[in-house]
Amino acid sequence: MRVGVLGAGQLGQMLALAGRRLGVESRFLAPDPKSPAGMCAELIVADYDNQAALAHFVEGIDVVTYEFENIPLETVTQLAVNSPIRPSVQALETAQDRALEKQCFERLGIPTARSAAASTLAEARAALEMVGRPAVLKTRRHGYDGKGQSVVRERSDLERAWVTVAGAASIIESFVNFKRELSIIAVRSLSGDIEFYPLIENHHSEGILRFSIAPAQNVSTELQTQAEQYARRILEELDYVGVLAVEFFETADGLLANEMAPRVHNSGHWTIEGADTSQFENHLRAVTGMELGPTEVHGVSGMVNVIGFEPNVARLREIPSVHVHMYGKTPAPRRKLGHITVTADDIEGVVRAVSQVRAVLAHK
């Protein structure tokens, strides 16, 4: 099988590596010649609207997928005329637009924070009055790792926030008081079979995921079932094929859906070492029509993102049960350069290992 992947970042790199174990060949299209996936698979360097490049990209390809959601919808729609696109164009369109995403959650009876769309400052003021304060202004498109977001605590904050997003079409969302942030990784096959990984606890700083624990601790059967039910509704509504991540806020009343990602996800990187089948392998299994692999986990895993600077990899590898993944990217502030997974029999072992990892990372 040959899979064409739009985008070629670290998620693509890990897809390509997983594909080797399955006998799946990957080809990538991205505008950056230094894209990480190009280190281990064929990379076509071109903009996403380059017609000659797109024609070359799909030559001999069995199916097209994508590794991030900000691919131009026009490109994916064009490719879908002659090539299978998995996940679907509808899934990508929904996840690209926070307003459409919210509508999808509401239509499926999935609880989510109250929100209203705004295309002008006047509409934003009206939306804020409806939603109430505090609130969060979020651009409808191109928001990730905390970008395109601004907290509004007072009415006077709104004008500043509107300038921050340059007047882009946005939503105003009520601020959620939550216990913790959780995510679920789900995968649906071409034949409609669905598998779930356990809920994952995520810790963010400045909008960027810093640390995850899987399985999340102190999760009741009811909470896991609730997350699975919500993810299943989305998968079936969108006739989804591939891996889907859904991020939740855990509140006193249960789960509130925050957003979804129509792709493999940062909070699922631990599955490479911590699950029977990684999210990357299962995504490829799904989009190529294979049976899904088992998602059982053994023990507990912790995942630490490496952000902004190169760590001392040799010292990290001296720590027992530590697995270092560096992406080959040029260091820059806020840039994800790699991740470190620690595996242990229990949460205490993960905490000890992560403490050692952080000690190494603290010495830049």
Secondary structure per residue as TSV (DSSP state, phi and psi in degrees):
chain	resnum	aa	ss	phi	psi
A	1	M	-	360.0	145.0
A	2	R	E	-123.3	125.2
A	3	V	E	-113.5	129.1
A	4	G	E	-94.8	130.6
A	5	V	E	-119.6	122.6
A	6	L	E	-84.4	123.9
A	7	G	-	95.9	151.6
A	8	A	-	-149.7	36.1
A	9	G	S	-80.1	-158.4
A	10	Q	H	-65.8	-29.3
A	11	L	H	-65.2	-40.2
A	12	G	H	-64.5	-40.4
A	13	Q	H	-57.6	-46.0
A	14	M	H	-71.5	-29.6
A	15	L	H	-63.5	-44.5
A	16	A	H	-61.7	-42.5
A	17	L	H	-65.1	-40.1
A	18	A	H	-66.2	-35.6
A	19	G	H	-62.2	-34.8
A	20	R	H	-58.8	-38.7
A	21	R	H	-70.7	-21.6
A	22	L	H	-98.1	-6.3
A	23	G	T	76.3	24.1
A	24	V	-	-101.2	127.1
A	25	E	E	-94.0	136.5
A	26	S	E	-114.9	143.9
A	27	R	E	-131.5	135.1
A	28	F	E	-116.7	152.5
A	29	L	E	-129.8	124.2
A	30	A	E	-161.5	154.2
A	31	P	S	-79.0	-15.4
A	32	D	-	-96.6	117.8
A	33	P	T	-66.2	-16.0
A	34	K	T	-97.8	15.7
A	35	S	-	-58.4	134.5
A	36	P	G	-56.0	-35.6
A	37	A	G	-63.5	-25.5
A	38	G	G	-67.2	-11.9
A	39	M	G	-77.6	-16.1
A	40	C	T	-136.6	8.9
A	41	A	S	-159.7	170.0
A	42	E	E	-64.2	132.9
A	43	L	E	-126.7	122.6
A	44	I	E	-94.5	118.8
A	45	V	E	-94.7	108.6
A	46	A	S	-168.9	159.2
A	47	D	-	-68.6	158.7
A	48	Y	T	-72.8	-10.7
A	49	D	T	-105.1	11.1
A	50	N	-	-77.5	107.9
A	51	Q	H	-65.0	-40.1
A	52	A	H	-64.3	-41.1
A	53	A	H	-66.5	-40.7
A	54	L	H	-63.5	-38.6
A	55	A	H	-64.1	-41.8
A	56	H	H	-67.6	-39.0
A	57	F	H	-57.2	-42.2
A	58	V	T	-89.2	-2.8
A	59	E	T	-61.6	120.1
A	60	G	T	73.1	9.1
A	61	I	-	-88.5	137.7
A	62	D	S	-87.1	-32.3
A	63	V	E	-156.3	149.9
A	64	V	E	-113.5	136.3
A	65	T	E	-133.2	-174.1
A	66	Y	E	-146.2	153.3
A	67	E	S	-114.4	3.1
A	68	F	S	-154.6	158.0
A	69	E	T	-91.7	2.2
A	70	N	T	-97.0	24.8
A	71	I	S	-68.0	135.3
A	72	P	-	-54.9	128.2
A	73	L	H	-60.3	-33.3
A	74	E	H	-60.6	-38.4
A	75	T	H	-65.1	-46.9
A	76	V	H	-67.0	-39.6
A	77	T	H	-62.3	-41.2
A	78	Q	H	-63.3	-45.7
A	79	L	H	-66.2	-30.2
A	80	A	T	-66.8	-16.0
A	81	V	T	-63.4	-37.2
A	82	N	T	-122.0	-6.4
A	83	S	S	-131.9	141.3
A	84	P	-	-63.3	131.7
A	85	I	B	-113.4	119.9
A	86	R	S	-136.7	124.8
A	87	P	S	-62.5	169.4
A	88	S	-	-68.7	161.0
A	89	V	H	-58.9	-38.8
A	90	Q	H	-61.2	-39.7
A	91	A	H	-64.1	-43.6
A	92	L	H	-64.7	-44.6
A	93	E	H	-60.8	-40.6
A	94	T	H	-66.8	-45.1
A	95	A	H	-73.4	-22.9
A	96	Q	H	-72.7	-22.7
A	97	D	-	-121.8	113.7
A	98	R	H	-60.7	-31.5
A	99	A	H	-68.0	-44.9
A	100	L	H	-64.4	-37.1
A	101	E	H	-62.0	-46.5
A	102	K	H	-60.9	-42.3
A	103	Q	H	-61.9	-38.4
A	104	C	H	-63.4	-48.0
A	105	F	H	-57.4	-46.9
A	106	E	H	-65.8	-39.6
A	107	R	H	-62.9	-32.3
A	108	L	T	-93.2	4.8
A	109	G	T	71.7	28.3
A	110	I	-	-97.3	118.1
A	111	P	-	-59.4	139.4
A	112	T	B	-151.9	163.1
A	113	A	-	-64.2	146.6
A	114	R	-	-64.0	139.8
A	115	S	E	-153.4	165.6
A	116	A	E	-149.5	144.0
A	117	A	E	-83.6	152.3
A	118	A	E	-148.3	129.9
A	119	S	S	-110.0	-11.0
A	120	T	S	-135.3	165.5
A	121	L	H	-63.0	-37.6
A	122	A	H	-62.6	-42.4
A	123	E	H	-65.6	-35.2
A	124	A	H	-65.3	-40.3
A	125	R	H	-62.8	-43.0
A	126	A	H	-66.2	-39.1
A	127	A	H	-64.4	-39.3
A	128	L	H	-64.1	-39.8
A	129	E	H	-63.8	-36.1
A	130	M	H	-73.9	-42.9
A	131	V	H	-78.7	-36.8
A	132	G	-	92.3	167.2
A	133	R	S	-114.1	151.1
A	134	P	S	-70.8	159.8
A	135	A	E	-145.1	173.2
A	136	V	E	-127.2	127.0
A	137	L	E	-89.8	125.1
A	138	K	E	-130.2	133.1
A	139	T	E	-64.1	146.3
A	140	R	S	-68.0	-28.9
A	141	R	S	-128.6	159.8
A	142	H	S	60.0	32.1
A	143	G	-	-105.0	125.4
A	144	Y	-	-158.3	156.7
A	145	D	T	50.8	40.1
A	146	G	T	82.5	-2.0
A	147	K	T	-76.4	150.4
A	148	G	T	69.7	28.4
A	149	Q	E	-135.4	148.2
A	150	S	E	-155.4	131.9
A	151	V	E	-79.3	137.5
A	152	V	E	-118.7	106.4
A	153	R	-	-99.5	-32.2
A	154	E	S	-123.5	158.3
A	155	R	T	-56.9	-35.7
A	156	S	T	-67.9	-17.4
A	157	D	H	-73.4	-20.4
A	158	L	H	-65.3	-43.5
A	159	E	H	-61.1	-43.1
A	160	R	H	-61.3	-44.6
A	161	A	H	-63.1	-38.7
A	162	W	H	-64.8	-38.3
A	163	V	H	-66.6	-39.6
A	164	T	H	-57.9	-37.7
A	165	V	T	-94.2	10.5
A	166	A	T	56.5	33.4
A	167	G	T	68.5	20.4
A	168	A	-	-70.4	149.6
A	169	A	-	-53.1	131.1
A	170	S	E	-140.8	176.2
A	171	I	E	-123.8	149.9
A	172	I	E	-106.0	123.5
A	173	E	E	-123.0	136.7
A	174	S	E	-63.9	143.6
A	175	F	-	-73.7	132.3
A	176	V	-	-103.3	125.7
A	177	N	-	-86.8	110.3
A	178	F	-	-124.9	157.4
A	179	K	S	-76.9	-43.8
A	180	R	E	-165.4	166.6
A	181	E	E	-100.7	131.2
A	182	L	E	-127.0	156.4
A	183	S	E	-141.1	156.0
A	184	I	E	-126.4	137.4
A	185	I	E	-103.9	122.3
A	186	A	E	-123.6	156.9
A	187	V	E	-143.3	136.7
A	188	R	E	-123.4	133.2
A	189	S	-	-84.6	172.0
A	190	L	T	-63.6	-29.3
A	191	S	T	-87.1	-3.1
A	192	G	S	99.2	1.4
A	193	D	-	-70.4	145.1
A	194	I	E	-128.1	135.5
A	195	E	E	-127.2	150.5
A	196	F	E	-126.6	145.6
A	197	Y	-	-94.0	161.2
A	198	P	-	-68.2	158.3
A	199	L	-	-56.2	144.1
A	200	I	E	-118.2	135.2
A	201	E	E	-93.8	129.1
A	202	N	E	-120.7	141.3
A	203	H	E	-122.6	122.7
A	204	H	E	-111.9	154.7
A	205	S	E	-144.2	131.8
A	206	E	T	54.1	35.1
A	207	G	T	78.9	0.8
A	208	I	E	-110.5	134.3
A	209	L	E	-64.8	126.2
A	210	R	E	-107.9	-35.7
A	211	F	E	-155.4	139.7
A	212	S	E	-132.2	148.7
A	213	I	E	-123.4	131.3
A	214	A	E	-140.3	134.1
A	215	P	S	-66.0	151.3
A	216	A	-	-59.2	140.8
A	217	Q	S	-82.4	155.7
A	218	N	S	57.6	43.9
A	219	V	-	-104.9	122.1
A	220	S	-	-76.1	161.0
A	221	T	H	-58.4	-37.4
A	222	E	H	-64.3	-40.4
A	223	L	H	-68.8	-43.1
A	224	Q	H	-60.5	-43.5
A	225	T	H	-63.4	-40.1
A	226	Q	H	-61.5	-46.0
A	227	A	H	-61.6	-43.1
A	228	E	H	-63.8	-40.9
A	229	Q	H	-62.2	-43.4
A	230	Y	H	-64.8	-44.7
A	231	A	H	-64.0	-39.6
A	232	R	H	-61.7	-40.8
A	233	R	H	-59.4	-42.2
A	234	I	H	-66.0	-47.0
A	235	L	H	-57.2	-43.8
A	236	E	H	-77.0	-37.0
A	237	E	H	-61.1	-39.9
A	238	L	T	-95.3	7.5
A	239	D	T	46.8	51.8
A	240	Y	-	-81.0	137.9
A	241	V	-	-129.5	121.5
A	242	G	E	125.3	-168.8
A	243	V	E	-87.1	137.1
A	244	L	E	-127.7	134.1
A	245	A	E	-110.3	134.8
A	246	V	E	-122.5	125.0
A	247	E	E	-97.2	136.1
A	248	F	E	-126.3	155.2
A	249	F	E	-101.0	129.5
A	250	E	E	-89.3	121.5
A	251	T	E	-119.6	177.4
A	252	A	T	-62.6	-23.0
A	253	D	T	-100.3	7.1
A	254	G	E	115.7	-155.6
A	255	L	E	-91.4	137.8
A	256	L	E	-115.1	126.9
A	257	A	E	-71.6	129.3
A	258	N	E	-94.4	-59.0
A	259	E	E	-161.1	170.1
A	260	M	E	-127.4	156.0
A	261	A	E	-126.3	121.8
A	262	P	S	-86.0	58.9
A	263	R	S	-175.1	175.7
A	264	V	-	-63.3	154.2
A	265	H	-	-135.4	148.8
A	266	N	G	-55.0	-38.3
A	267	S	G	-72.4	-5.2
A	268	G	G	-106.7	9.1
A	269	H	T	-62.2	-30.4
A	270	W	T	-59.6	-19.6
A	271	T	H	-65.8	-17.6
A	272	I	H	-59.7	-45.3
A	273	E	H	-102.8	-23.1
A	274	G	H	-99.5	-1.9
A	275	A	B	-132.9	159.9
A	276	D	S	-59.1	-38.6
A	277	T	S	-132.2	129.4
A	278	S	-	-72.2	160.2
A	279	Q	H	-60.2	-32.4
A	280	F	H	-69.1	-45.8
A	281	E	H	-63.6	-42.2
A	282	N	H	-68.4	-32.2
A	283	H	H	-62.1	-46.5
A	284	L	H	-66.5	-39.1
A	285	R	H	-58.3	-43.5
A	286	A	H	-65.8	-52.3
A	287	V	H	-70.8	-22.4
A	288	T	T	-93.8	1.2
A	289	G	T	87.4	9.7
A	290	M	-	-78.9	167.1
A	291	E	-	-70.6	148.3
A	292	L	-	-73.0	150.1
A	293	G	-	-87.6	159.4
A	294	P	-	-65.4	148.1
A	295	T	-	-111.4	15.4
A	296	E	-	-62.1	147.2
A	297	V	B	-117.0	157.9
A	298	H	-	-128.0	118.1
A	299	G	S	74.7	-149.8
A	300	V	E	-129.1	145.1
A	301	S	E	-123.7	147.8
A	302	G	E	-123.7	140.5
A	303	M	E	-125.3	124.7
A	304	V	E	-115.2	125.4
A	305	N	E	-78.0	141.2
A	306	V	E	-99.3	115.2
A	307	I	E	-125.7	124.7
A	308	G	S	91.6	-28.8
A	309	F	S	-147.8	156.6
A	310	E	-	-78.5	126.2
A	311	P	-	-86.0	174.2
A	312	N	-	-82.2	92.2
A	313	V	H	-64.4	-37.9
A	314	A	H	-60.0	-42.6
A	315	R	H	-68.9	-38.2
A	316	L	H	-61.3	-39.0
A	317	R	T	-73.8	-9.7
A	318	E	T	-78.7	-15.8
A	319	I	S	-80.5	126.7
A	320	P	T	-58.2	143.0
A	321	S	T	62.9	26.3
A	322	V	E	-105.6	135.0
A	323	H	E	-124.2	118.0
A	324	V	E	-103.3	128.8
A	325	H	E	-123.6	109.2
A	326	M	E	-107.3	141.4
A	327	Y	-	-94.9	-8.3
A	328	G	-	79.1	24.3
A	329	K	-	-94.2	152.6
A	330	T	-	-71.9	129.1
A	331	P	-	-59.5	140.8
A	332	A	-	-161.6	152.3
A	333	P	T	-55.0	136.4
A	334	R	T	69.0	3.3
A	335	R	-	-87.3	133.3
A	336	K	E	-78.2	112.3
A	337	L	E	-97.8	-18.4
A	338	G	E	178.2	-177.0
A	339	H	E	-145.7	157.0
A	340	I	E	-124.9	126.3
A	341	T	E	-109.5	134.6
A	342	V	E	-116.5	139.3
A	343	T	E	-122.4	143.7
A	344	A	E	-156.1	168.3
A	345	D	S	-72.9	-26.3
A	346	D	S	-149.2	173.1
A	347	I	H	-65.3	-32.1
A	348	E	H	-62.8	-40.5
A	349	G	H	-64.9	-38.2
A	350	V	H	-64.7	-45.1
A	351	V	H	-59.8	-43.0
A	352	R	H	-62.3	-46.7
A	353	A	H	-67.0	-41.0
A	354	V	H	-64.4	-36.3
A	355	S	H	-61.1	-39.9
A	356	Q	H	-67.6	-40.7
A	357	V	H	-61.2	-45.9
A	358	R	H	-65.4	-32.1
A	359	A	H	-63.7	-40.7
A	360	V	H	-67.2	-43.9
A	361	L	H	-64.9	-27.2
A	362	A	H	-70.0	-20.5
A	363	H	-	-99.5	88.4
A	364	K	-	-71.3	360.0
